[in-house]
């Protein structure tokens, strides 16, 4: 069993420390500030995992793996660290093959995500906060 030090307790350091510990290593995680550090980029509220990358299937696959691992952490730690809220694309014109949104939705559907399409009237009924004209 190795004794390891991970310097930096941002998302990369914490993730590395957890994985190394699971693999049987003794790990010490060090950081100059409190945990979570108030200035760390990974601790603000606007973090997101997105699987919509247009026609880029490889990048979408990496995002899908990330989502699975976040769900696993939710179960492992018994707390909801990852909140799934969905995604919305809003367009003025009809989507067509080759458009970012079209290709993204095609891949998301192939990955098993539920895709719901709606016109503006239906969107405004469902999301009244968006009903500005």
C-alpha positions as CSV (number, residue, x, y, z in Angstrom):
1,X,0.0,0.0,0.0
2,X,1.5,3.3,-1.1
3,X,1.3,6.5,0.9
4,X,0.4,9.4,-1.4
5,X,-0.1,13.1,-1.1
6,X,-2.5,14.9,-3.4
7,X,-1.9,18.7,-3.5
8,X,-4.9,20.7,-4.2
9,X,-8.5,19.9,-3.1
10,X,-10.4,21.2,-6.1
11,X,-12.6,18.8,-8.0
12,X,-9.6,17.2,-9.7
13,X,-7.6,16.7,-6.5
14,X,-10.7,15.4,-4.5
15,X,-11.6,13.0,-7.3
16,X,-8.0,11.7,-7.6
17,X,-7.8,11.2,-3.8
18,X,-11.1,9.3,-3.7
19,X,-10.1,7.0,-6.5
20,X,-6.6,6.4,-5.1
21,X,-8.1,5.5,-1.7
22,X,-10.6,3.1,-3.4
23,X,-7.5,1.4,-5.0
24,X,-6.0,0.8,-1.6
25,X,-3.6,3.6,-1.2
26,X,-3.2,5.8,1.9
27,X,-4.0,9.3,0.8
28,X,-3.5,12.7,2.3
29,X,-5.2,15.6,0.6
30,X,-3.7,19.0,1.2
31,X,-4.9,22.5,0.2
32,X,-4.0,26.0,1.5
33,X,-7.6,26.9,2.3
34,X,-10.7,25.4,3.8
35,X,-12.7,22.7,2.1
36,X,-14.5,23.5,0.0
37,X,-12.3,26.5,-0.8
38,X,-14.5,29.6,-1.4
39,X,-12.4,30.6,-4.4
40,X,-12.2,27.2,-6.1
41,X,-13.7,27.2,-9.6
42,X,-15.4,23.9,-8.8
43,X,-17.4,25.2,-5.8
44,X,-19.7,27.9,-7.4
45,X,-23.3,27.2,-8.3
46,X,-23.0,27.3,-12.1
47,X,-21.3,24.0,-12.8
48,X,-22.9,21.7,-15.4
49,X,-22.3,18.5,-17.2
50,X,-23.6,18.7,-20.7
51,X,-23.9,15.9,-23.2
52,X,-24.9,18.1,-26.1
53,X,-21.9,18.6,-28.4
54,X,-23.5,18.6,-31.8
55,X,-22.2,15.8,-34.0
56,X,-19.2,15.1,-31.7
57,X,-20.0,11.6,-30.6
58,X,-16.7,11.1,-28.7
59,X,-17.2,14.2,-26.5
60,X,-20.8,13.2,-26.0
61,X,-19.7,9.8,-24.8
62,X,-17.3,11.3,-22.3
63,X,-20.1,13.4,-20.9
64,X,-22.4,10.4,-20.7
65,X,-19.7,8.6,-18.7
66,X,-19.4,11.6,-16.4
67,X,-23.1,11.6,-15.8
68,X,-23.1,7.9,-14.9
69,X,-20.2,8.5,-12.5
70,X,-22.0,11.5,-10.9
71,X,-25.1,9.3,-10.4
72,X,-22.9,6.7,-8.8
73,X,-21.4,9.3,-6.4
74,X,-25.0,10.4,-5.4
75,X,-25.6,6.8,-4.3
76,X,-22.2,6.2,-2.7
77,X,-22.2,9.4,-0.6
78,X,-26.0,9.3,0.2
79,X,-26.4,12.9,-0.8
80,X,-27.4,14.5,-4.1
81,X,-24.2,16.1,-5.4
82,X,-25.4,16.0,-9.0
83,X,-28.8,17.5,-9.8
84,X,-30.3,16.6,-13.2
85,X,-32.3,19.4,-14.6
86,X,-32.4,18.8,-18.3
87,X,-31.6,21.1,-21.2
88,X,-33.6,23.3,-23.5
89,X,-32.8,24.5,-27.0
90,X,-34.8,27.5,-28.3
91,X,-34.6,28.3,-31.9
92,X,-36.2,30.8,-34.3
93,X,-36.1,28.5,-37.3
94,X,-36.7,24.8,-37.8
95,X,-33.7,22.5,-37.1
96,X,-32.1,20.7,-40.0
97,X,-29.3,18.1,-40.3
98,X,-26.0,19.6,-39.6
99,X,-27.3,22.2,-37.1
100,X,-25.7,21.9,-33.7
101,X,-29.1,21.4,-32.0
102,X,-30.3,18.8,-34.5
103,X,-27.1,16.7,-34.2
104,X,-27.0,17.1,-30.4
105,X,-30.6,15.9,-30.1
106,X,-30.0,13.0,-32.4
107,X,-27.1,11.7,-30.3
108,X,-28.9,12.4,-27.0
109,X,-31.8,10.3,-28.3
110,X,-29.5,7.5,-29.3
111,X,-28.1,7.6,-25.7
112,X,-31.6,7.0,-24.3
113,X,-32.4,10.6,-23.2
114,X,-36.1,11.5,-23.5
115,X,-36.5,14.2,-26.1
116,X,-39.5,16.5,-26.1
117,X,-40.2,19.0,-28.8
118,X,-42.7,21.8,-28.5
119,X,-43.7,24.9,-30.3
120,X,-43.5,28.4,-28.7
121,X,-47.1,28.4,-27.5
122,X,-46.7,25.1,-25.6
123,X,-43.3,26.3,-24.3
124,X,-44.8,29.5,-22.9
125,X,-47.6,27.5,-21.2
126,X,-45.1,25.1,-19.6
127,X,-42.5,27.7,-18.8
128,X,-44.4,31.0,-18.2
129,X,-41.3,32.8,-17.1
130,X,-40.1,32.6,-20.7
131,X,-43.3,34.2,-22.1
132,X,-41.8,37.5,-23.0
133,X,-42.4,39.2,-26.3
